[in-house]
Amino acid sequence: MKKLIIVLVLMQIALISHSQCATAYKDSAVLAVVVYEHSNYQGRSMILTSDWTVSGSSDPWNDKISSIEVPSGLTVVVYMDWKYQGESMTLTSNWTCQEGPYAWKNDKISSIRVFRTQDAPLPKQKKMPKKP
């Protein structure tokens, strides 16, 4: 009977939604990025206080991110491939996959670097072709 009660309590704890945890982080002094599985900051969420990359093709967050909350003071670089490879975009504010130039990145993010804004790398500059 005691084991059953312990299991039930643990199950209730596990059912606490990630969004409740994300709200707690918003109110704390810890700077953290929150990623969401759906646009407009909906669905499951994951809190990142440091870099993240998928652990393999079976990672539940691989190619699932559709919106990201970026607090003031942090800069985020998201990558389309794991281990910080592939095409990237730099975010200094919240992003959702609704519309705009980065809408096509919906469900394509596989790794993220988190920087304090003063330590963030500059976005890569495109080289302009030389005039003949």
N, C-alpha and C positions, 0 to 999 in steps of 0.2 A: 504494500500500500504506500509506504514512504517513497519507494522508487517511482511509482506512478505519479505521485504528487510532484516530485522533483522534475520528472519529465514534462508534466503539464506546465509547471512554472517556467522551465527552460523554453518550451514552445511559445509561451506568451511573450517572453523576452525577445525571442527571435522574430516575432510578428511586429515589433515596433518598426514603423516605416523609416526608411532612410531619410525621407523628407523631414521628419521630426528631428533627426540628428543634424541635418543640414541647418535647420532653423536654430538649433542650439549653437552651432558654430558661428552663425551670423551675429549672434549676440555676445560672442566671446572675444577676447583680445587676440586669438589665434587667427592668422591670415590663412585662409584655405579656399581652394577652388572647388566648386561643386559641379559635377557633370551629371546630366540627366539622359535617360534613354529616349525621351520624346521631346518634341519641340515645345517651346514656351515653358520650359522648366517643369515638365510633367513626368510622371512615371518614376521608376526606380532611380535612385541617385547614389553617387559615390563621392566621398569627400577626399580631396587630395591636398596634402600639405607639402608634398615633394613630387619628384618625377614619377611617372608611371608608364609602363609598357606592358602589352599583353604577354601572358605567360605561355601562349600557344594558341592554336586554332580553336581549342575548346574553351578558352577564356570567355566567361559570360559577357564581358564588356567589349570584346573584339568587334569592331564595326557596328556598334550599337549607340554611340553617342550622338544626340541630336540637339543638345543645347548645353551651354556652359556658363556658369556664373563666375565672373572674375572680379574680385573685390579691388578697390582702390589700393594701390601699393604693390600689386602683383602684375606680372606680365606672363602670359602663357604662350608657348609655341606648341601647336598640335601638328602631328605628323600622320600621314596616310598609311605608313607602314610601321611595323614593330621595330624596336630598338632605335627609335628616333631617325628613321630613314624615310625616303620618299618625299613627295611634295609636302610643303608645310605652310601654315599661316600663323601670323602673330596676332594675339588678342590682348588688348589692354582694357577691355570692357566686356560686358556680357555679350554672348552670341547665341542666336537660335537659328535653326536652319530654314526659317520661313521663306525669305526672299533675299534678293541682293546677290552680290558677286560670289558669296561663299555658300549659297544655298545647296549647291551640288555636293558639298562635303558631308551632307547628312548620312549617317551610318557608315562612314568611311575612316574614322579616326582610330588608330591603333597604338599610338603612344603620345605622351604629353610631357613637356618640360615646364616646370614652374620656377619662376625667378622673382625675386624682389625686383621691383621696377628699376631701381638704380643699377642692378647687376645684369639686367637683360641684354642679350646680344642685339645688335642692330639688325633689322631685317636685311636679307640679301638684296643687293642692288643689281638690276639687270644692266648688262654692259650694252652701251649704245654702239651700233655699228659705225665704223669710221666712214666718213664721206670720201668718195674717190677723188 
